[in-house]
Amino acid sequence: MHRHIAAAAAAHLPLVAAASRVPSSRPTPCAGWDLADLTGHLLHWTPVLADVGRRTGTGPATDPDAAAPMTGDWPARLDAARDDLVTVWSDPATWEGTVTMGERLPAAVIGGMVLGELVVHGWDLGRAVGVEPVWPDDVLEATLAAVSAMAEQGRGMGVFAPAVVTAPGATTIERIVATTGRDLATRC
């Protein structure tokens, strides 16, 4: 999956740029989150996940809703953090062994979470700013596998809502976001 990280992250460039031009109070498909909450989540967790992959951080284990403020040149900070995340998690060696994310976990589990975060929160950003992100099919297939593998644990931790039923013939991105509990009909 390491080979999908850069392509998953590439869709974020126009999304972050668009987010910098709209009110931070815009709604997102994330229950109870506006654009400020979503970008704050990304500003906080993107460098944390890079540090975890680098084995220099242990990740906050207690607050999945931790957020950083949208202050200063937050788009540049987020872009730089995302570039660092891509560098770390695109290295196949990062996916080997274990990492500490509050507890010792297989690095591949956290790598799959990174891939899911990039695509799912990219979709969330796109909905909030009115830009449809596009990912290669192989990235979406890998993301669906990663998100499906962690879905029950994610629901147990309260980071995924109950899965949403998709219509026959649903696209891969529709199946991904439905697996995380996002309502496909949500238009921000």
N, C-alpha and C positions, 0 to 999 in steps of 0.2 A: 504493500500500500504506500510505501514511502515515495514511490514515483508519481503519485497523484497529488501530493501536497501542494506543489507549486501551481499546478493547473487549478486546483480548488481555490487557492488564495488569489489568483490573478483576477477573478471576477470581482473582488472587493475594491479594486482601484476606482472604477467609476461609481460604485455604491457609496464609498466614503466621501468622494468628491461631491456627490449629489446630497448626501446627508449634511454636509457643511453649509449647504445653501438653503436649507429648509428649517422651519421652527423645530427646536428640540422637543417640543411637546407633541409632535405627531404620533399617532398610535402605531403600534406594531402588532404582528400576530402573536406576540408573546403575552400571555395573560397578565394584565396588570402593569405592563411595561410600555413606556413611551420611548421615543427615539433616544432621549437622554439616558434612560435606563439601559437600553440595548448597547449604545456606544460606550457607556460607562462599564458595562460588563466586559466588552471587548478590550477596552483600554486596560482593565485590571487583569483579565485572565490570559490575554495573548502573551505578555512577558512572563507570567507565572508558568505557563505551559512550555515556553522555550527553556526556562531555567530548569524545570523538571526534566526535560529531555536531555539537557546538558549535564544533568546530575549535580547542579549547583543549588537547586532549590528543592524544597519538600512540598510545595504547594499548600495553600491554606486548606485544611481538611474540614473546616467547620462551616463556612459560609458560601454556598454556591451562588448566592446573589450579591457577593461583594462587587463593588463598582468603584471606578475612578472617575473623577469629575471631568466634564467636557470644558476644560479651561485652556487658555493660551492657544497655541497651534496644535490642538488635539488631532486634526487629521494627519499632520506630519508625524506626530508621536505614534499614532495608530499604524500608519504605513510603515514606519521604521520597525515597530514591534512585530508587525506581521512579516516583514522581510526577514527578521531574525528568526521568527518561528519557522518559516519556510526553510531557511538554511539548516537549522537544527534538525527538523523532522524529515527533511529530504535525504538525510544521510542514513543509509541502510543500517549502519552500526547503532544508531540511536534506538532502533526498534528491537535490539537484542537485549537479553537479560531483564533486569527489573529496574524500576524507578521508584522514588518515594513520592507519593501523592497522599500525604497523611499517613499512609501505610505502604508497605512494599507491594507493588503490583507489577505484572508483566508489562514491559515497555510497549509491547504491541497493543495492549488494551488502551493505554493512554494515547498512542499514535492513532488508533482508530477513533478515539474521542476527538483528537485534534482535527482529523479529516471531517468528522461529523460537524464539529463546531464551525469549521470554515464554510461548509455548504449550507447547513441549516441556518446559521446566523446570516449568511449571505442572502439567503432567500428572505429571511425576516427583514433585513435592511432593504432589499429590493421592494418588498411590499410597502414598507414605510415611506420610501422616497419615490415610488412610481417608476422604478427601473427594473426590467426583467433580467436577472443575471442568467448567464449561459455557461454551462460546463460541458466538457466532452462526455460522451456516453460512458466511457470506461471509468471516469471519475465518479459519475453518478452511480454506476453499478457497484463500485468499491464502497462508496458511501452508504448505499442501501445495506450492503452486507455488514458494515461496521455498526450502523445505527440499529439494525435488527438484532445483532449479537448483544448489544448493551441495553436494549429496550426495557426488559423487565427490571434490571438493576436500576436503570434510570428512573423508572416509575417508582420503585421502592425508595429511592433517595429523594423523590419529589421534583426531579429536574425534567422529567417527561410526564405529560398528562396521559390519560388513557388514549389508546390508539383510536384514530378516526377511520371509519370504514370508507374505502375508496370505491369508486365506480369501476366496473369492468373496463379494461383498457386504459386505466390510469397510467400516466407517464411515470418514469422513474422518480423524478423530483416530487411528484405528487405522493408517491408511495413513501418516500423518505420523510417528508414533513408530516404525513398522516401517522407514520409510525411513532413520531415524537409527540403526537397529540395535537398538532396544529390543525385548525379548521381551514380547509382549502378555500372555503367561500369567503374567508375574511379579506376584506378590501380595506386598506387603511386610508 
